[in-house]
Amino acid sequence: MSQALEESSLEAARSAIERNAWHEAFDLYRAAAETQVLGPEDLEELANAAWWTGRLEDNLAFRQQAYTGYVQNNQPAKAARAAAAIARDYMGNLAIAMANGWIGRAERLLENQPDSPEQGQLLFVKCFQTLSAGDFDATLQHARKMLELGTRFGDRDLQGLGLMFEGRVRVALGEVEKGLSLLDEATVAAVSGELGPQVTGFVYCMAITSTSSLRDYRRAGEWNEAAKRWCERQSISGFPGHCRVLRAEIMQLKGLWTEAEKDIRIALGELKDFNLYLASEGFYELGEIRRRMGDLKGAEEAFKQADELGWEPQPGMALLRLSQGNVAGAMGGIKRALADEVRGPLYRFPMLAAQVEISIASGNLELAGASAEELEGIAKVYGTSALKASACYARGALQVAEDAAEEALKTLRLAMRLWKDADVPYEVARTRVVLARAYAEVGETDSSELELQSAASAFQRLGALLDLRATNELLGESTQAAQAASRVTKTFMFTDIVKSTSLVEAMGDEAWSDLLEWHDRTMRSTFLANGGEEINKVGDGFFVAFERPDDAMDCAVAIQSTLVDHRRAHGFSPRVRIGLHCGDATRKGTDYEGGQVHLAARIGAIAEGDEILLSRTSCTESARSHPISEPRMVSLKGIAEPVEVVSLNWRPGP
């Protein structure tokens, strides 16, 4: 009876493996292991289940036990297969010496063996090794041998991997049409279910990575959607982390920054104990999103984490230094990145694009010209619309700097068309700003202002705060003093964390810094979602302007509700007071001045924690989308007459 139960448990585990029910398989195998000794084949399957569910330590332990069992059973080919898989996972966690040791073991085991599929699996690991080192010739040789072994032994997985690696190398070498054809063939096999689950995942990732490096965003997006559907069908937690990072990269380019950051944060949780190298890529993409949104401190932290885990944080870090006004630091960082001669043209391309921008800022137009010329050469070889657009943008920006505005107009208009074709709104908006400068140089002030207004609108939608401020400053300069100092009616919001000094003392600087980063990011995304324009940030408080009182009240309610929800879910969030007032003010550039702004700030200063306090005059019938308290008169510092205020009842009813 006991033996029958043991066999039943083991058969159930094997059945779960066949169904790709990885969590179920892991639990069933562990239960079976408590009552019997598992053979090496079952230990390998248990290791696979651990791998798919993100348990890297368990995966390595079980796979090493399987390796030992195969050696003891005098099964060198299967032992080599286990050794190659162990090497792959050590490589992913940056334990290179350990990986090399296991590769050596696999090589010795196969040294005097006839050709077999297991040799192809060792070549798979070697392809990763040589590709990472930039040795395309060796990678191509391994890939062709892998494809030949897969064809000879009827192993579809090896065939798919061979096609995938050869396609990746062909693309890197500039044989784009041939490379993409091979990648498409491998990915179609993955989509059709012809490949095993692990190889399917690798093929998807490589196809998306290759097309992203070409800036072929449409093709990358198609494969990304296919990979997303595949990931959602798998009962797994470790592997999809990289899928999420790649998906977030595409989302970032499409301007979906908040969604992209959310996906990356989930991915980092999945990857932290699974694959450090892939996690490093996630931190880099997180830094890029934060940099574009104007969160320079958060971007720098993410770039540093990427660097610590082995990812070159360029050109993001150099462009961050440029945004901070550190031109020398930006130039030094990008030059060091470009000094790596092992990397190919597609690696150099974004570095060169950044070097053009940094060189123009430093006044080194000769270096900018040389970089732009190299960009144009790479774009010509690889030929995608986005590569050509980036090269045109760089050349157009240089032409503006060289006072060749007429030529710049032609170049930048072409860049605009190409960027629009690639559907990347942030790049379109950046190009509009440079195009506006070219129009201004030739005296077409109306066209210049129109481009700046369109750019500002796009930056506002995207949440690109630094770009928005800079564009608004250019708009202010172009409309002269009468328009720059115009009177407007706005609803002004002031927010502040209550008792922040005490919180710093209680939490410590590091914890407070983390909390403040979360608070700032949450506030900014809520402002953006409700049409708020961030005017200024002082300490832990914000000054925000809205077109309508309704929008300001909805935003204030969303802020307080978010903080309460976070407090319930995580045990703590800061208590924030919010003051609102609608009135006339003078707009000067990106700022507002006047007594009504001062009044809004004073109302915010007397609010309690979790309170939304607003002037009675701001709460018209049309703006009363939430219940309010009875009015009360208050005296405000610096305001001669008492002011009637009300509290907004934002908490949901029972």
Secondary structure as a PSIPRED ss2 file (coil, helix, strand):
# PSIPRED VFORMAT (PSIPRED V4.0)

   1 M C   1.000  0.000  0.000
   2 S H   0.000  1.000  0.000
   3 Q H   0.000  1.000  0.000
   4 A H   0.000  1.000  0.000
   5 L H   0.000  1.000  0.000
   6 E H   0.000  1.000  0.000
   7 E H   0.000  1.000  0.000
   8 S H   0.000  1.000  0.000
   9 S H   0.000  1.000  0.000
  10 L H   0.000  1.000  0.000
  11 E H   0.000  1.000  0.000
  12 A H   0.000  1.000  0.000
  13 A H   0.000  1.000  0.000
  14 R H   0.000  1.000  0.000
  15 S H   0.000  1.000  0.000
  16 A H   0.000  1.000  0.000
  17 I H   0.000  1.000  0.000
  18 E H   0.000  1.000  0.000
  19 R C   1.000  0.000  0.000
  20 N C   1.000  0.000  0.000
  21 A C   1.000  0.000  0.000
  22 W H   0.000  1.000  0.000
  23 H H   0.000  1.000  0.000
  24 E H   0.000  1.000  0.000
  25 A H   0.000  1.000  0.000
  26 F H   0.000  1.000  0.000
  27 D H   0.000  1.000  0.000
  28 L H   0.000  1.000  0.000
  29 Y H   0.000  1.000  0.000
  30 R H   0.000  1.000  0.000
  31 A H   0.000  1.000  0.000
  32 A H   0.000  1.000  0.000
  33 A H   0.000  1.000  0.000
  34 E C   1.000  0.000  0.000
  35 T C   1.000  0.000  0.000
  36 Q C   1.000  0.000  0.000
  37 V C   1.000  0.000  0.000
  38 L C   1.000  0.000  0.000
  39 G C   1.000  0.000  0.000
  40 P H   0.000  1.000  0.000
  41 E H   0.000  1.000  0.000
  42 D H   0.000  1.000  0.000
  43 L H   0.000  1.000  0.000
  44 E H   0.000  1.000  0.000
  45 E H   0.000  1.000  0.000
  46 L H   0.000  1.000  0.000
  47 A H   0.000  1.000  0.000
  48 N H   0.000  1.000  0.000
  49 A H   0.000  1.000  0.000
  50 A H   0.000  1.000  0.000
  51 W H   0.000  1.000  0.000
  52 W H   0.000  1.000  0.000
  53 T C   1.000  0.000  0.000
  54 G C   1.000  0.000  0.000
  55 R C   1.000  0.000  0.000
  56 L H   0.000  1.000  0.000
  57 E H   0.000  1.000  0.000
  58 D H   0.000  1.000  0.000
  59 N H   0.000  1.000  0.000
  60 L H   0.000  1.000  0.000
  61 A H   0.000  1.000  0.000
  62 F H   0.000  1.000  0.000
  63 R H   0.000  1.000  0.000
  64 Q H   0.000  1.000  0.000
  65 Q H   0.000  1.000  0.000
  66 A H   0.000  1.000  0.000
  67 Y H   0.000  1.000  0.000
  68 T H   0.000  1.000  0.000
  69 G H   0.000  1.000  0.000
  70 Y H   0.000  1.000  0.000
  71 V H   0.000  1.000  0.000
  72 Q H   0.000  1.000  0.000
  73 N C   1.000  0.000  0.000
  74 N C   1.000  0.000  0.000
  75 Q C   1.000  0.000  0.000
  76 P H   0.000  1.000  0.000
  77 A H   0.000  1.000  0.000
  78 K H   0.000  1.000  0.000
  79 A H   0.000  1.000  0.000
  80 A H   0.000  1.000  0.000
  81 R H   0.000  1.000  0.000
  82 A H   0.000  1.000  0.000
  83 A H   0.000  1.000  0.000
  84 A H   0.000  1.000  0.000
  85 A H   0.000  1.000  0.000
  86 I H   0.000  1.000  0.000
  87 A H   0.000  1.000  0.000
  88 R H   0.000  1.000  0.000
  89 D H   0.000  1.000  0.000
  90 Y H   0.000  1.000  0.000
  91 M H   0.000  1.000  0.000
  92 G H   0.000  1.000  0.000
  93 N C   1.000  0.000  0.000
  94 L C   1.000  0.000  0.000
  95 A C   1.000  0.000  0.000
  96 I H   0.000  1.000  0.000
  97 A H   0.000  1.000  0.000
  98 M H   0.000  1.000  0.000
  99 A H   0.000  1.000  0.000
 100 N H   0.000  1.000  0.000
 101 G H   0.000  1.000  0.000
 102 W H   0.000  1.000  0.000
 103 I H   0.000  1.000  0.000
 104 G H   0.000  1.000  0.000
 105 R H   0.000  1.000  0.000
 106 A H   0.000  1.000  0.000
 107 E H   0.000  1.000  0.000
 108 R H   0.000  1.000  0.000
 109 L H   0.000  1.000  0.000
 110 L H   0.000  1.000  0.000
 111 E C   1.000  0.000  0.000
 112 N C   1.000  0.000  0.000
 113 Q C   1.000  0.000  0.000
 114 P C   1.000  0.000  0.000
 115 D C   1.000  0.000  0.000
 116 S C   1.000  0.000  0.000
 117 P H   0.000  1.000  0.000
 118 E H   0.000  1.000  0.000
 119 Q H   0.000  1.000  0.000
 120 G H   0.000  1.000  0.000
 121 Q H   0.000  1.000  0.000
 122 L H   0.000  1.000  0.000
 123 L H   0.000  1.000  0.000
 124 F H   0.000  1.000  0.000
 125 V H   0.000  1.000  0.000
 126 K H   0.000  1.000  0.000
 127 C H   0.000  1.000  0.000
 128 F H   0.000  1.000  0.000
 129 Q H   0.000  1.000  0.000
 130 T H   0.000  1.000  0.000
 131 L H   0.000  1.000  0.000
 132 S H   0.000  1.000  0.000
 133 A C   1.000  0.000  0.000
 134 G C   1.000  0.000  0.000
 135 D C   1.000  0.000  0.000
 136 F H   0.000  1.000  0.000
 137 D H   0.000  1.000  0.000
 138 A H   0.000  1.000  0.000
 139 T H   0.000  1.000  0.000
 140 L H   0.000  1.000  0.000
 141 Q H   0.000  1.000  0.000
 142 H H   0.000  1.000  0.000
 143 A H   0.000  1.000  0.000
 144 R H   0.000  1.000  0.000
 145 K H   0.000  1.000  0.000
 146 M H   0.000  1.000  0.000
 147 L H   0.000  1.000  0.000
 148 E H   0.000  1.000  0.000
 149 L H   0.000  1.000  0.000
 150 G H   0.000  1.000  0.000
 151 T H   0.000  1.000  0.000
 152 R H   0.000  1.000  0.000
 153 F H   0.000  1.000  0.000
 154 G C   1.000  0.000  0.000
 155 D C   1.000  0.000  0.000
 156 R H   0.000  1.000  0.000
 157 D H   0.000  1.000  0.000
 158 L H   0.000  1.000  0.000
 159 Q H   0.000  1.000  0.000
 160 G H   0.000  1.000  0.000
 161 L H   0.000  1.000  0.000
 162 G H   0.000  1.000  0.000
 163 L H   0.000  1.000  0.000
 164 M H   0.000  1.000  0.000
 165 F H   0.000  1.000  0.000
 166 E H   0.000  1.000  0.000
 167 G H   0.000  1.000  0.000
 168 R H   0.000  1.000  0.000
 169 V H   0.000  1.000  0.000
 170 R H   0.000  1.000  0.000
 171 V H   0.000  1.000  0.000
 172 A H   0.000  1.000  0.000
 173 L C   1.000  0.000  0.000
 174 G C   1.000  0.000  0.000
 175 E C   1.000  0.000  0.000
 176 V H   0.000  1.000  0.000
 177 E H   0.000  1.000  0.000
 178 K H   0.000  1.000  0.000
 179 G H   0.000  1.000  0.000
 180 L H   0.000  1.000  0.000
 181 S H   0.000  1.000  0.000
 182 L H   0.000  1.000  0.000
 183 L H   0.000  1.000  0.000
 184 D H   0.000  1.000  0.000
 185 E H   0.000  1.000  0.000
 186 A H   0.000  1.000  0.000
 187 T H   0.000  1.000  0.000
 188 V H   0.000  1.000  0.000
 189 A H   0.000  1.000  0.000
 190 A H   0.000  1.000  0.000
 191 V H   0.000  1.000  0.000
 192 S C   1.000  0.000  0.000
 193 G C   1.000  0.000  0.000
 194 E C   1.000  0.000  0.000
 195 L C   1.000  0.000  0.000
 196 G C   1.000  0.000  0.000
 197 P H   0.000  1.000  0.000
 198 Q H   0.000  1.000  0.000
 199 V H   0.000  1.000  0.000
 200 T H   0.000  1.000  0.000
 201 G H   0.000  1.000  0.000
 202 F H   0.000  1.000  0.000
 203 V H   0.000  1.000  0.000
 204 Y H   0.000  1.000  0.000
 205 C H   0.000  1.000  0.000
 206 M H   0.000  1.000  0.000
 207 A H   0.000  1.000  0.000
 208 I H   0.000  1.000  0.000
 209 T H   0.000  1.000  0.000
 210 S H   0.000  1.000  0.000
 211 T H   0.000  1.000  0.000
 212 S H   0.000  1.000  0.000
 213 S H   0.000  1.000  0.000
 214 L C   1.000  0.000  0.000
 215 R C   1.000  0.000  0.000
 216 D C   1.000  0.000  0.000
 217 Y H   0.000  1.000  0.000
 218 R H   0.000  1.000  0.000
 219 R H   0.000  1.000  0.000
 220 A H   0.000  1.000  0.000
 221 G H   0.000  1.000  0.000
 222 E H   0.000  1.000  0.000
 223 W H   0.000  1.000  0.000
 224 N H   0.000  1.000  0.000
 225 E H   0.000  1.000  0.000
 226 A H   0.000  1.000  0.000
 227 A H   0.000  1.000  0.000
 228 K H   0.000  1.000  0.000
 229 R H   0.000  1.000  0.000
 230 W H   0.000  1.000  0.000
 231 C H   0.000  1.000  0.000
 232 E H   0.000  1.000  0.000
 233 R H   0.000  1.000  0.000
 234 Q C   1.000  0.000  0.000
 235 S C   1.000  0.000  0.000
 236 I C   1.000  0.000  0.000
 237 S C   1.000  0.000  0.000
 238 G C   1.000  0.000  0.000
 239 F C   1.000  0.000  0.000
 240 P H   0.000  1.000  0.000
 241 G H   0.000  1.000  0.000
 242 H H   0.000  1.000  0.000
 243 C H   0.000  1.000  0.000
 244 R H   0.000  1.000  0.000
 245 V H   0.000  1.000  0.000
 246 L H   0.000  1.000  0.000
 247 R H   0.000  1.000  0.000
 248 A H   0.000  1.000  0.000
 249 E H   0.000  1.000  0.000
 250 I H   0.000  1.000  0.000
 251 M H   0.000  1.000  0.000
 252 Q H   0.000  1.000  0.000
 253 L H   0.000  1.000  0.000
 254 K C   1.000  0.000  0.000
 255 G C   1.000  0.000  0.000
 256 L C   1.000  0.000  0.000
 257 W H   0.000  1.000  0.000
 258 T H   0.000  1.000  0.000
 259 E H   0.000  1.000  0.000
 260 A H   0.000  1.000  0.000
 261 E H   0.000  1.000  0.000
 262 K H   0.000  1.000  0.000
 263 D H   0.000  1.000  0.000
 264 I H   0.000  1.000  0.000
 265 R H   0.000  1.000  0.000
 266 I H   0.000  1.000  0.000
 267 A H   0.000  1.000  0.000
 268 L H   0.000  1.000  0.000
 269 G H   0.000  1.000  0.000
 270 E H   0.000  1.000  0.000
 271 L H   0.000  1.000  0.000
 272 K C   1.000  0.000  0.000
 273 D C   1.000  0.000  0.000
 274 F C   1.000  0.000  0.000
 275 N C   1.000  0.000  0.000
 276 L H   0.000  1.000  0.000
 277 Y H   0.000  1.000  0.000
 278 L H   0.000  1.000  0.000
 279 A H   0.000  1.000  0.000
 280 S H   0.000  1.000  0.000
 281 E H   0.000  1.000  0.000
 282 G H   0.000  1.000  0.000
 283 F H   0.000  1.000  0.000
 284 Y H   0.000  1.000  0.000
 285 E H   0.000  1.000  0.000
 286 L H   0.000  1.000  0.000
 287 G H   0.000  1.000  0.000
 288 E H   0.000  1.000  0.000
 289 I H   0.000  1.000  0.000
 290 R H   0.000  1.000  0.000
 291 R H   0.000  1.000  0.000
 292 R H   0.000  1.000  0.000
 293 M H   0.000  1.000  0.000
 294 G C   1.000  0.000  0.000
 295 D C   1.000  0.000  0.000
 296 L H   0.000  1.000  0.000
 297 K H   0.000  1.000  0.000
 298 G H   0.000  1.000  0.000
 299 A H   0.000  1.000  0.000
 300 E H   0.000  1.000  0.000
 301 E H   0.000  1.000  0.000
 302 A H   0.000  1.000  0.000
 303 F H   0.000  1.000  0.000
 304 K H   0.000  1.000  0.000
 305 Q H   0.000  1.000  0.000
 306 A H   0.000  1.000  0.000
 307 D H   0.000  1.000  0.000
 308 E H   0.000  1.000  0.000
 309 L C   1.000  0.000  0.000
 310 G C   1.000  0.000  0.000
 311 W C   1.000  0.000  0.000
 312 E C   1.000  0.000  0.000
 313 P C   1.000  0.000  0.000
 314 Q C   1.000  0.000  0.000
 315 P C   1.000  0.000  0.000
 316 G H   0.000  1.000  0.000
 317 M H   0.000  1.000  0.000
 318 A H   0.000  1.000  0.000
 319 L H   0.000  1.000  0.000
 320 L H   0.000  1.000  0.000
 321 R H   0.000  1.000  0.000
 322 L H   0.000  1.000  0.000
 323 S H   0.000  1.000  0.000
 324 Q C   1.000  0.000  0.000
 325 G C   1.000  0.000  0.000
 326 N C   1.000  0.000  0.000
 327 V H   0.000  1.000  0.000
 328 A H   0.000  1.000  0.000
 329 G H   0.000  1.000  0.000
 330 A H   0.000  1.000  0.000
 331 M H   0.000  1.000  0.000
 332 G H   0.000  1.000  0.000
 333 G H   0.000  1.000  0.000
 334 I H   0.000  1.000  0.000
 335 K H   0.000  1.000  0.000
 336 R H   0.000  1.000  0.000
 337 A H   0.000  1.000  0.000
 338 L H   0.000  1.000  0.000
 339 A C   1.000  0.000  0.000
 340 D C   1.000  0.000  0.000
 341 E C   1.000  0.000  0.000
 342 V C   1.000  0.000  0.000
 343 R C   1.000  0.000  0.000
 344 G C   1.000  0.000  0.000
 345 P H   0.000  1.000  0.000
 346 L H   0.000  1.000  0.000
 347 Y H   0.000  1.000  0.000
 348 R H   0.000  1.000  0.000
 349 F H   0.000  1.000  0.000
 350 P H   0.000  1.000  0.000
 351 M H   0.000  1.000  0.000
 352 L H   0.000  1.000  0.000
 353 A H   0.000  1.000  0.000
 354 A H   0.000  1.000  0.000
 355 Q H   0.000  1.000  0.000
 356 V H   0.000  1.000  0.000
 357 E H   0.000  1.000  0.000
 358 I H   0.000  1.000  0.000
 359 S H   0.000  1.000  0.000
 360 I H   0.000  1.000  0.000
 361 A H   0.000  1.000  0.000
 362 S H   0.000  1.000  0.000
 363 G C   1.000  0.000  0.000
 364 N C   1.000  0.000  0.000
 365 L H   0.000  1.000  0.000
 366 E H   0.000  1.000  0.000
 367 L H   0.000  1.000  0.000
 368 A H   0.000  1.000  0.000
 369 G H   0.000  1.000  0.000
 370 A H   0.000  1.000  0.000
 371 S H   0.000  1.000  0.000
 372 A H   0.000  1.000  0.000
 373 E H   0.000  1.000  0.000
 374 E H   0.000  1.000  0.000
 375 L H   0.000  1.000  0.000
 376 E H   0.000  1.000  0.000
 377 G H   0.000  1.000  0.000
 378 I H   0.000  1.000  0.000
 379 A H   0.000  1.000  0.000
 380 K H   0.000  1.000  0.000
 381 V H   0.000  1.000  0.000
 382 Y H   0.000  1.000  0.000
 383 G C   1.000  0.000  0.000
 384 T C   1.000  0.000  0.000
 385 S H   0.000  1.000  0.000
 386 A H   0.000  1.000  0.000
 387 L H   0.000  1.000  0.000
 388 K H   0.000  1.000  0.000
 389 A H   0.000  1.000  0.000
 390 S H   0.000  1.000  0.000
 391 A H   0.000  1.000  0.000
 392 C H   0.000  1.000  0.000
 393 Y H   0.000  1.000  0.000
 394 A H   0.000  1.000  0.000
 395 R H   0.000  1.000  0.000
 396 G H   0.000  1.000  0.000
 397 A H   0.000  1.000  0.000
 398 L H   0.000  1.000  0.000
 399 Q H   0.000  1.000  0.000
 400 V H   0.000  1.000  0.000
 401 A H   0.000  1.000  0.000
 402 E C   1.000  0.000  0.000
 403 D C   1.000  0.000  0.000
 404 A C   1.000  0.000  0.000
 405 A H   0.000  1.000  0.000
 406 E H   0.000  1.000  0.000
 407 E H   0.000  1.000  0.000
 408 A H   0.000  1.000  0.000
 409 L H   0.000  1.000  0.000
 410 K H   0.000  1.000  0.000
 411 T H   0.000  1.000  0.000
 412 L H   0.000  1.000  0.000
 413 R H   0.000  1.000  0.000
 414 L H   0.000  1.000  0.000
 415 A H   0.000  1.000  0.000
 416 M H   0.000  1.000  0.000
 417 R H   0.000  1.000  0.000
 418 L H   0.000  1.000  0.000
 419 W H   0.000  1.000  0.000
 420 K H   0.000  1.000  0.000
 421 D H   0.000  1.000  0.000
 422 A H   0.000  1.000  0.000
 423 D C   1.000  0.000  0.000
 424 V C   1.000  0.000  0.000
 425 P H   0.000  1.000  0.000
 426 Y H   0.000  1.000  0.000
 427 E H   0.000  1.000  0.000
 428 V H   0.000  1.000  0.000
 429 A H   0.000  1.000  0.000
 430 R H   0.000  1.000  0.000
 431 T H   0.000  1.000  0.000
 432 R H   0.000  1.000  0.000
 433 V H   0.000  1.000  0.000
 434 V H   0.000  1.000  0.000
 435 L H   0.000  1.000  0.000
 436 A H   0.000  1.000  0.000
 437 R H   0.000  1.000  0.000
 438 A H   0.000  1.000  0.000
 439 Y H   0.000  1.000  0.000
 440 A H   0.000  1.000  0.000
 441 E H   0.000  1.000  0.000
 442 V C   1.000  0.000  0.000
 443 G C   1.000  0.000  0.000
 444 E C   1.000  0.000  0.000
 445 T H   0.000  1.000  0.000
 446 D H   0.000  1.000  0.000
 447 S H   0.000  1.000  0.000
 448 S H   0.000  1.000  0.000
 449 E H   0.000  1.000  0.000
 450 L H   0.000  1.000  0.000
 451 E H   0.000  1.000  0.000
 452 L H   0.000  1.000  0.000
 453 Q H   0.000  1.000  0.000
 454 S H   0.000  1.000  0.000
 455 A H   0.000  1.000  0.000
 456 A H   0.000  1.000  0.000
 457 S H   0.000  1.000  0.000
 458 A H   0.000  1.000  0.000
 459 F H   0.000  1.000  0.000
 460 Q H   0.000  1.000  0.000
 461 R H   0.000  1.000  0.000
 462 L H   0.000  1.000  0.000
 463 G C   1.000  0.000  0.000
 464 A C   1.000  0.000  0.000
 465 L H   0.000  1.000  0.000
 466 L H   0.000  1.000  0.000
 467 D H   0.000  1.000  0.000
 468 L H   0.000  1.000  0.000
 469 R H   0.000  1.000  0.000
 470 A H   0.000  1.000  0.000
 471 T H   0.000  1.000  0.000
 472 N H   0.000  1.000  0.000
 473 E H   0.000  1.000  0.000
 474 L H   0.000  1.000  0.000
 475 L H   0.000  1.000  0.000
 476 G H   0.000  1.000  0.000
 477 E H   0.000  1.000  0.000
 478 S H   0.000  1.000  0.000
 479 T C   1.000  0.000  0.000
 480 Q H   0.000  1.000  0.000
 481 A H   0.000  1.000  0.000
 482 A H   0.000  1.000  0.000
 483 Q H   0.000  1.000  0.000
 484 A H   0.000  1.000  0.000
 485 A C   1.000  0.000  0.000
 486 S C   1.000  0.000  0.000
 487 R E   0.000  0.000  1.000
 488 V E   0.000  0.000  1.000
 489 T E   0.000  0.000  1.000
 490 K E   0.000  0.000  1.000
 491 T E   0.000  0.000  1.000
 492 F E   0.000  0.000  1.000
 493 M E   0.000  0.000  1.000
 494 F E   0.000  0.000  1.000
 495 T E   0.000  0.000  1.000
 496 D E   0.000  0.000  1.000
 497 I E   0.000  0.000  1.000
 498 V C   1.000  0.000  0.000
 499 K C   1.000  0.000  0.000
 500 S H   0.000  1.000  0.000
 501 T H   0.000  1.000  0.000
 502 S H   0.000  1.000  0.000
 503 L H   0.000  1.000  0.000
 504 V H   0.000  1.000  0.000
 505 E H   0.000  1.000  0.000
 506 A H   0.000  1.000  0.000
 507 M H   0.000  1.000  0.000
 508 G C   1.000  0.000  0.000
 509 D H   0.000  1.000  0.000
 510 E H   0.000  1.000  0.000
 511 A H   0.000  1.000  0.000
 512 W H   0.000  1.000  0.000
 513 S H   0.000  1.000  0.000
 514 D H   0.000  1.000  0.000
 515 L H   0.000  1.000  0.000
 516 L H   0.000  1.000  0.000
 517 E H   0.000  1.000  0.000
 518 W H   0.000  1.000  0.000
 519 H H   0.000  1.000  0.000
 520 D H   0.000  1.000  0.000
 521 R H   0.000  1.000  0.000
 522 T H   0.000  1.000  0.000
 523 M H   0.000  1.000  0.000
 524 R H   0.000  1.000  0.000
 525 S H   0.000  1.000  0.000
 526 T H   0.000  1.000  0.000
 527 F H   0.000  1.000  0.000
 528 L H   0.000  1.000  0.000
 529 A H   0.000  1.000  0.000
 530 N C   1.000  0.000  0.000
 531 G C   1.000  0.000  0.000
 532 G C   1.000  0.000  0.000
 533 E E   0.000  0.000  1.000
 534 E E   0.000  0.000  1.000
 535 I E   0.000  0.000  1.000
 536 N E   0.000  0.000  1.000
 537 K E   0.000  0.000  1.000
 538 V E   0.000  0.000  1.000
 539 G C   1.000  0.000  0.000
 540 D C   1.000  0.000  0.000
 541 G E   0.000  0.000  1.000
 542 F E   0.000  0.000  1.000
 543 F E   0.000  0.000  1.000
 544 V E   0.000  0.000  1.000
 545 A E   0.000  0.000  1.000
 546 F E   0.000  0.000  1.000
 547 E C   1.000  0.000  0.000
 548 R C   1.000  0.000  0.000
 549 P H   0.000  1.000  0.000
 550 D H   0.000  1.000  0.000
 551 D H   0.000  1.000  0.000
 552 A H   0.000  1.000  0.000
 553 M H   0.000  1.000  0.000
 554 D H   0.000  1.000  0.000
 555 C H   0.000  1.000  0.000
 556 A H   0.000  1.000  0.000
 557 V H   0.000  1.000  0.000
 558 A H   0.000  1.000  0.000
 559 I H   0.000  1.000  0.000
 560 Q H   0.000  1.000  0.000
 561 S H   0.000  1.000  0.000
 562 T H   0.000  1.000  0.000
 563 L H   0.000  1.000  0.000
 564 V H   0.000  1.000  0.000
 565 D H   0.000  1.000  0.000
 566 H H   0.000  1.000  0.000
 567 R H   0.000  1.000  0.000
 568 R H   0.000  1.000  0.000
 569 A H   0.000  1.000  0.000
 570 H H   0.000  1.000  0.000
 571 G C   1.000  0.000  0.000
 572 F C   1.000  0.000  0.000
 573 S C   1.000  0.000  0.000
 574 P C   1.000  0.000  0.000
 575 R C   1.000  0.000  0.000
 576 V E   0.000  0.000  1.000
 577 R E   0.000  0.000  1.000
 578 I E   0.000  0.000  1.000
 579 G E   0.000  0.000  1.000
 580 L E   0.000  0.000  1.000
 581 H E   0.000  0.000  1.000
 582 C E   0.000  0.000  1.000
 583 G E   0.000  0.000  1.000
 584 D E   0.000  0.000  1.000
 585 A E   0.000  0.000  1.000
 586 T E   0.000  0.000  1.000
 587 R E   0.000  0.000  1.000
 588 K E   0.000  0.000  1.000
 589 G C   1.000  0.000  0.000
 590 T C   1.000  0.000  0.000
 591 D E   0.000  0.000  1.000
 592 Y E   0.000  0.000  1.000
 593 E E   0.000  0.000  1.000
 594 G C   1.000  0.000  0.000
 595 G H   0.000  1.000  0.000
 596 Q H   0.000  1.000  0.000
 597 V H   0.000  1.000  0.000
 598 H H   0.000  1.000  0.000
 599 L H   0.000  1.000  0.000
 600 A H   0.000  1.000  0.000
 601 A H   0.000  1.000  0.000
 602 R H   0.000  1.000  0.000
 603 I H   0.000  1.000  0.000
 604 G H   0.000  1.000  0.000
 605 A H   0.000  1.000  0.000
 606 I H   0.000  1.000  0.000
 607 A C   1.000  0.000  0.000
 608 E C   1.000  0.000  0.000
 609 G C   1.000  0.000  0.000
 610 D C   1.000  0.000  0.000
 611 E C   1.000  0.000  0.000
 612 I E   0.000  0.000  1.000
 613 L E   0.000  0.000  1.000
 614 L E   0.000  0.000  1.000
 615 S E   0.000  0.000  1.000
 616 R H   0.000  1.000  0.000
 617 T H   0.000  1.000  0.000
 618 S H   0.000  1.000  0.000
 619 C C   1.000  0.000  0.000
 620 T C   1.000  0.000  0.000
 621 E H   0.000  1.000  0.000
 622 S H   0.000  1.000  0.000
 623 A H   0.000  1.000  0.000
 624 R C   1.000  0.000  0.000
 625 S C   1.000  0.000  0.000
 626 H C   1.000  0.000  0.000
 627 P C   1.000  0.000  0.000
 628 I E   0.000  0.000  1.000
 629 S C   1.000  0.000  0.000
 630 E C   1.000  0.000  0.000
 631 P C   1.000  0.000  0.000
 632 R E   0.000  0.000  1.000
 633 M E   0.000  0.000  1.000
 634 V E   0.000  0.000  1.000
 635 S C   1.000  0.000  0.000
 636 L C   1.000  0.000  0.000
 637 K C   1.000  0.000  0.000
 638 G C   1.000  0.000  0.000
 639 I C   1.000  0.000  0.000
 640 A C   1.000  0.000  0.000
 641 E C   1.000  0.000  0.000
 642 P C   1.000  0.000  0.000
 643 V E   0.000  0.000  1.000
 644 E E   0.000  0.000  1.000
 645 V E   0.000  0.000  1.000
 646 V E   0.000  0.000  1.000
 647 S E   0.000  0.000  1.000
 648 L E   0.000  0.000  1.000
 649 N C   1.000  0.000  0.000
 650 W C   1.000  0.000  0.000
 651 R C   1.000  0.000  0.000
 652 P C   1.000  0.000  0.000
 653 G C   1.000  0.000  0.000
 654 P C   1.000  0.000  0.000
